[in-house]
Amino acid sequence: MALVPMSEIIGSPGSSDEILARRTLDTEQDAPATQIVVAIAELENTGPTELPPIYNCIDDLIANLFSSPPPGEADANITFTYQGYRIHVQQNGKMTILQSTS
């Protein structure tokens, strides 16, 4: 699986959410949902197959964001919760994974 490497792991001072990871999804290689599960598995120090299916949370929303994207000026974003993480995916493929500290 060819993934763009996990970037810096940083905190978000003054926020109730802590940014745990940022990644750019490579939509030319693997399904975006698969890449999200792999990123969460890395954070959980487990295998992706040990996690529940992500489609229980988002169905086909992520796939549709990239396979039938709205016009660029729409600047579409999806934010959802999976395994206790807030995941924010932008139309350009940038993903931020947060975990609430509140």
C-alpha positions in Angstrom: 0.0 0.0 0.0 1.6 3.3 -1.1 0.7 5.9 1.5 2.0 9.4 1.8 4.1 9.3 5.1 2.5 10.6 8.3 3.7 14.2 8.8 4.6 15.9 12.0 2.7 15.1 15.1 1.8 18.3 16.8 -0.4 19.7 19.5 -2.9 22.5 19.2 -2.3 24.9 22.1 -5.3 26.6 23.5 -7.7 24.2 21.9 -9.9 21.5 23.4 -8.8 19.3 20.5 -5.3 17.9 20.0 -4.0 17.5 16.5 -2.5 14.0 16.5 -1.6 13.6 12.8 -1.8 15.2 9.4 -1.7 13.3 6.1 -2.4 13.8 2.5 -4.5 11.1 1.0 -3.1 9.6 -2.2 -6.4 9.0 -4.1 -4.4 7.7 -7.1 -3.2 4.7 -5.0 -5.7 3.4 -2.5 -9.2 4.1 -1.5 -9.3 7.1 0.9 -11.3 5.2 3.5 -8.6 2.5 3.6 -5.9 5.1 4.1 -7.9 6.6 7.0 -8.2 3.3 8.7 -4.4 2.7 8.2 -3.7 6.1 9.8 -5.9 5.3 12.8 -4.3 1.9 13.1 -0.9 3.5 13.3 -2.1 5.9 16.0 -3.6 2.9 17.9 -0.5 0.8 17.3 -2.6 -2.0 15.9 -3.4 -3.6 12.5 -6.1 -2.0 10.2 -8.0 -5.3 10.2 -8.4 -5.1 14.0 -10.5 -1.9 13.6 -14.2 -1.9 12.8 -15.2 -1.1 9.2 -15.1 2.7 8.6 -18.2 2.4 6.3 -20.3 2.1 9.5 -19.4 5.7 10.2 -19.2 7.4 6.8 -20.7 5.1 4.2 -19.5 6.3 0.8 -19.0 10.0 1.7 -15.3 9.9 1.5 -15.2 7.9 -1.8 -17.7 10.3 -3.4 -15.7 13.4 -2.3 -12.9 12.2 -4.6 -14.6 10.1 -7.3 -17.4 12.7 -8.0 -15.9 15.8 -6.6 -17.8 19.1 -6.5 -16.2 22.1 -8.3 -12.9 23.2 -6.6 -14.5 26.5 -5.6 -17.0 24.6 -3.4 -14.0 23.7 -1.1 -15.9 20.7 0.3 -14.9 19.2 3.6 -16.1 16.2 5.6 -15.6 15.8 9.4 -16.7 12.7 11.2 -15.8 10.6 14.3 -14.2 7.1 14.0 -12.7 5.2 16.9 -12.8 8.2 19.2 -10.9 10.4 16.7 -12.3 13.5 14.9 -11.2 13.2 11.3 -11.4 16.1 8.9 -10.9 15.5 5.2 -10.7 18.3 2.7 -11.5 18.1 -1.0 -7.8 18.5 -1.8 -7.0 15.3 0.1 -5.5 16.8 3.2 -6.6 15.0 6.3 -6.3 16.0 10.0 -6.8 13.6 12.8 -7.8 15.0 16.2 -8.6 13.6 19.6 -10.7 15.6 21.9 -9.0 16.4 25.2 -12.3 17.6 26.9 
